[in-house]
């Protein structure tokens, strides 16, 4: 996906949320992020990053960029917020996601941090991922997107692996 808008890394740390994002073609944010996401607009680009803990096995899994998305409209407040666990996400934004890496593949971000401007100190790069979305410059977006395009499949071919994991997820305690 290409575009002239801004570029971001959307950090997803929960498989249920990821399944919802992929199946509904939208993303959501907590109310506390209102100022961080107010500027999102149609044409902006998002790289979808799943954390090591997203699939509840951080010793096995690696943080990966698994999809590219295009923002389709502004962030709006929804009176019926989506909930994941105990958290509420009343701010929503429509997306277009056409391709995703098959489960267990994608761009392992840790292997590329030294090449990305968003991580000025490669030793503490993960600290930058604590607030989503993370703004990327054009170099960083292009660098990751170029690597991602070699491992994605049409969304319809890969989505079931993600949504089935979300549906069978054990409740967090």
TORKOL-4160 file (C-alpha; in steps of 0.2 Angstrom, whole numbers, padded with zeros to 4 digits, m for minus):
173
<pt num="1" X="0000" Y="0000" Z="0000"/>
<pt num="2" X="0007" Y="0017" Z="m0004"/>
<pt num="3" X="0001" Y="0034" Z="0000"/>
<pt num="4" X="0006" Y="0052" Z="0003"/>
<pt num="5" X="m0001" Y="0053" Z="0021"/>
<pt num="6" X="0009" Y="0050" Z="0037"/>
<pt num="7" X="0015" Y="0033" Z="0042"/>
<pt num="8" X="0014" Y="0024" Z="0059"/>
<pt num="9" X="0018" Y="0008" Z="0067"/>
<pt num="10" X="0002" Y="0001" Z="0076"/>
<pt num="11" X="0007" Y="m0009" Z="0091"/>
<pt num="12" X="m0004" Y="m0024" Z="0095"/>
<pt num="13" X="m0001" Y="m0034" Z="0111"/>
<pt num="14" X="m0017" Y="m0044" Z="0111"/>
<pt num="15" X="m0022" Y="m0058" Z="0100"/>
<pt num="16" X="m0041" Y="m0055" Z="0103"/>
<pt num="17" X="m0038" Y="m0036" Z="0098"/>
<pt num="18" X="m0028" Y="m0042" Z="0082"/>
<pt num="19" X="m0042" Y="m0054" Z="0077"/>
<pt num="20" X="m0055" Y="m0040" Z="0078"/>
<pt num="21" X="m0044" Y="m0028" Z="0069"/>
<pt num="22" X="m0041" Y="m0040" Z="0054"/>
<pt num="23" X="m0059" Y="m0046" Z="0053"/>
<pt num="24" X="m0068" Y="m0029" Z="0055"/>
<pt num="25" X="m0055" Y="m0018" Z="0045"/>
<pt num="26" X="m0054" Y="m0005" Z="0059"/>
<pt num="27" X="m0043" Y="m0001" Z="0074"/>
<pt num="28" X="m0048" Y="0006" Z="0091"/>
<pt num="29" X="m0039" Y="0017" Z="0104"/>
<pt num="30" X="m0042" Y="0021" Z="0123"/>
<pt num="31" X="m0049" Y="0038" Z="0127"/>
<pt num="32" X="m0032" Y="0042" Z="0135"/>
<pt num="33" X="m0024" Y="0042" Z="0117"/>
<pt num="34" X="m0036" Y="0055" Z="0110"/>
<pt num="35" X="m0023" Y="0068" Z="0107"/>
<pt num="36" X="m0011" Y="0055" Z="0100"/>
<pt num="37" X="m0023" Y="0049" Z="0087"/>
<pt num="38" X="m0033" Y="0065" Z="0083"/>
<pt num="39" X="m0022" Y="0068" Z="0068"/>
<pt num="40" X="m0025" Y="0051" Z="0059"/>
<pt num="41" X="m0033" Y="0054" Z="0042"/>
<pt num="42" X="m0038" Y="0045" Z="0026"/>
<pt num="43" X="m0022" Y="0041" Z="0017"/>
<pt num="44" X="m0011" Y="0038" Z="0032"/>
<pt num="45" X="m0001" Y="0022" Z="0032"/>
<pt num="46" X="0000" Y="0009" Z="0046"/>
<pt num="47" X="0011" Y="m0005" Z="0048"/>
<pt num="48" X="0004" Y="m0018" Z="0060"/>
<pt num="49" X="0016" Y="m0024" Z="0073"/>
<pt num="50" X="0012" Y="m0039" Z="0085"/>
<pt num="51" X="0022" Y="m0039" Z="0101"/>
<pt num="52" X="0031" Y="m0054" Z="0108"/>
<pt num="53" X="0017" Y="m0056" Z="0120"/>
<pt num="54" X="0003" Y="m0054" Z="0108"/>
<pt num="55" X="0000" Y="m0073" Z="0106"/>
<pt num="56" X="0004" Y="m0076" Z="0125"/>
<pt num="57" X="0020" Y="m0085" Z="0122"/>
<pt num="58" X="0034" Y="m0072" Z="0123"/>
<pt num="59" X="0048" Y="m0085" Z="0125"/>
<pt num="60" X="0043" Y="m0093" Z="0108"/>
<pt num="61" X="0036" Y="m0078" Z="0098"/>
<pt num="62" X="0045" Y="m0063" Z="0091"/>
<pt num="63" X="0038" Y="m0045" Z="0088"/>
<pt num="64" X="0034" Y="m0044" Z="0070"/>
<pt num="65" X="0027" Y="m0032" Z="0057"/>
<pt num="66" X="0013" Y="m0043" Z="0049"/>
<pt num="67" X="0003" Y="m0031" Z="0039"/>
<pt num="68" X="0001" Y="m0015" Z="0030"/>
<pt num="69" X="m0015" Y="m0005" Z="0032"/>
<pt num="70" X="m0022" Y="0011" Z="0025"/>
<pt num="71" X="m0032" Y="0023" Z="0036"/>
<pt num="72" X="m0049" Y="0025" Z="0027"/>
<pt num="73" X="m0056" Y="0040" Z="0038"/>
<pt num="74" X="m0053" Y="0050" Z="0054"/>
<pt num="75" X="m0054" Y="0043" Z="0071"/>
<pt num="76" X="m0071" Y="0045" Z="0079"/>
<pt num="77" X="m0078" Y="0042" Z="0096"/>
<pt num="78" X="m0090" Y="0027" Z="0097"/>
<pt num="79" X="m0104" Y="0028" Z="0111"/>
<pt num="80" X="m0102" Y="0009" Z="0112"/>
<pt num="81" X="m0084" Y="0006" Z="0114"/>
<pt num="82" X="m0075" Y="m0011" Z="0110"/>
<pt num="83" X="m0068" Y="m0020" Z="0125"/>
<pt num="84" X="m0053" Y="m0032" Z="0126"/>
<pt num="85" X="m0052" Y="m0039" Z="0144"/>
<pt num="86" X="m0054" Y="m0025" Z="0156"/>
<pt num="87" X="m0049" Y="m0011" Z="0144"/>
<pt num="88" X="m0061" Y="0000" Z="0134"/>
<pt num="89" X="m0057" Y="0007" Z="0117"/>
<pt num="90" X="m0070" Y="0021" Z="0112"/>
<pt num="91" X="m0060" Y="0029" Z="0098"/>
<pt num="92" X="m0061" Y="0020" Z="0081"/>
<pt num="93" X="m0054" Y="0022" Z="0064"/>
<pt num="94" X="m0058" Y="0012" Z="0048"/>
<pt num="95" X="m0044" Y="0003" Z="0039"/>
<pt num="96" X="m0040" Y="m0006" Z="0023"/>
<pt num="97" X="m0030" Y="m0021" Z="0025"/>
<pt num="98" X="m0028" Y="m0032" Z="0010"/>
<pt num="99" X="m0013" Y="m0043" Z="0014"/>
<pt num="100" X="m0006" Y="m0051" Z="0030"/>
<pt num="101" X="0009" Y="m0062" Z="0033"/>
<pt num="102" X="0005" Y="m0080" Z="0037"/>
<pt num="103" X="0005" Y="m0083" Z="0056"/>
<pt num="104" X="0023" Y="m0085" Z="0062"/>
<pt num="105" X="0030" Y="m0075" Z="0048"/>
<pt num="106" X="0033" Y="m0056" Z="0045"/>
<pt num="107" X="0046" Y="m0044" Z="0048"/>
<pt num="108" X="0055" Y="m0047" Z="0064"/>
<pt num="109" X="0057" Y="m0029" Z="0070"/>
<pt num="110" X="0072" Y="m0033" Z="0082"/>
<pt num="111" X="0083" Y="m0038" Z="0067"/>
<pt num="112" X="0081" Y="m0021" Z="0059"/>
<pt num="113" X="0081" Y="m0008" Z="0073"/>
<pt num="114" X="0099" Y="m0002" Z="0068"/>
<pt num="115" X="0092" Y="0003" Z="0051"/>
<pt num="116" X="0077" Y="0013" Z="0057"/>
<pt num="117" X="0077" Y="0032" Z="0062"/>
<pt num="118" X="0063" Y="0029" Z="0075"/>
<pt num="119" X="0075" Y="0020" Z="0086"/>
<pt num="120" X="0089" Y="0032" Z="0089"/>
<pt num="121" X="0096" Y="0020" Z="0103"/>
<pt num="122" X="0095" Y="0002" Z="0097"/>
<pt num="123" X="0099" Y="m0005" Z="0114"/>
<pt num="124" X="0083" Y="0002" Z="0121"/>
<pt num="125" X="0072" Y="0002" Z="0105"/>
<pt num="126" X="0057" Y="m0007" Z="0113"/>
<pt num="127" X="0054" Y="0008" Z="0124"/>
<pt num="128" X="0048" Y="0017" Z="0109"/>
<pt num="129" X="0034" Y="0004" Z="0107"/>
<pt num="130" X="0024" Y="0008" Z="0123"/>
<pt num="131" X="0012" Y="0021" Z="0115"/>
<pt num="132" X="0003" Y="0016" Z="0099"/>
<pt num="133" X="0003" Y="0023" Z="0086"/>
<pt num="134" X="0022" Y="0026" Z="0083"/>
<pt num="135" X="0025" Y="0039" Z="0070"/>
<pt num="136" X="0037" Y="0034" Z="0056"/>
<pt num="137" X="0047" Y="0044" Z="0044"/>
<pt num="138" X="0046" Y="0039" Z="0025"/>
<pt num="139" X="0063" Y="0030" Z="0026"/>
<pt num="140" X="0057" Y="0019" Z="0040"/>
<pt num="141" X="0040" Y="0015" Z="0033"/>
<pt num="142" X="0048" Y="0011" Z="0016"/>
<pt num="143" X="0062" Y="0001" Z="0024"/>
<pt num="144" X="0049" Y="m0011" Z="0033"/>
<pt num="145" X="0036" Y="m0011" Z="0020"/>
<pt num="146" X="0048" Y="m0016" Z="0007"/>
<pt num="147" X="0053" Y="m0031" Z="0017"/>
<pt num="148" X="0035" Y="m0035" Z="0022"/>
<pt num="149" X="0029" Y="m0036" Z="0004"/>
<pt num="150" X="0039" Y="m0052" Z="0001"/>
<pt num="151" X="0030" Y="m0062" Z="0015"/>
<pt num="152" X="0012" Y="m0057" Z="0014"/>
<pt num="153" X="m0003" Y="m0066" Z="0007"/>
<pt num="154" X="m0020" Y="m0060" Z="0003"/>
<pt num="155" X="m0030" Y="m0057" Z="0019"/>
<pt num="156" X="m0043" Y="m0070" Z="0015"/>
<pt num="157" X="m0029" Y="m0083" Z="0014"/>
<pt num="158" X="m0021" Y="m0080" Z="0031"/>
<pt num="159" X="m0034" Y="m0072" Z="0042"/>
<pt num="160" X="m0041" Y="m0088" Z="0049"/>
<pt num="161" X="m0025" Y="m0092" Z="0058"/>
<pt num="162" X="m0026" Y="m0076" Z="0067"/>
<pt num="163" X="m0045" Y="m0076" Z="0071"/>
<pt num="164" X="m0045" Y="m0094" Z="0077"/>
<pt num="165" X="m0032" Y="m0090" Z="0089"/>
<pt num="166" X="m0042" Y="m0075" Z="0095"/>
<pt num="167" X="m0058" Y="m0085" Z="0097"/>
<pt num="168" X="m0049" Y="m0099" Z="0107"/>
<pt num="169" X="m0040" Y="m0087" Z="0118"/>
<pt num="170" X="m0040" Y="m0092" Z="0136"/>
<pt num="171" X="m0046" Y="m0077" Z="0146"/>
<pt num="172" X="m0033" Y="m0067" Z="0155"/>
<pt num="173" X="m0033" Y="m0066" Z="0173"/>
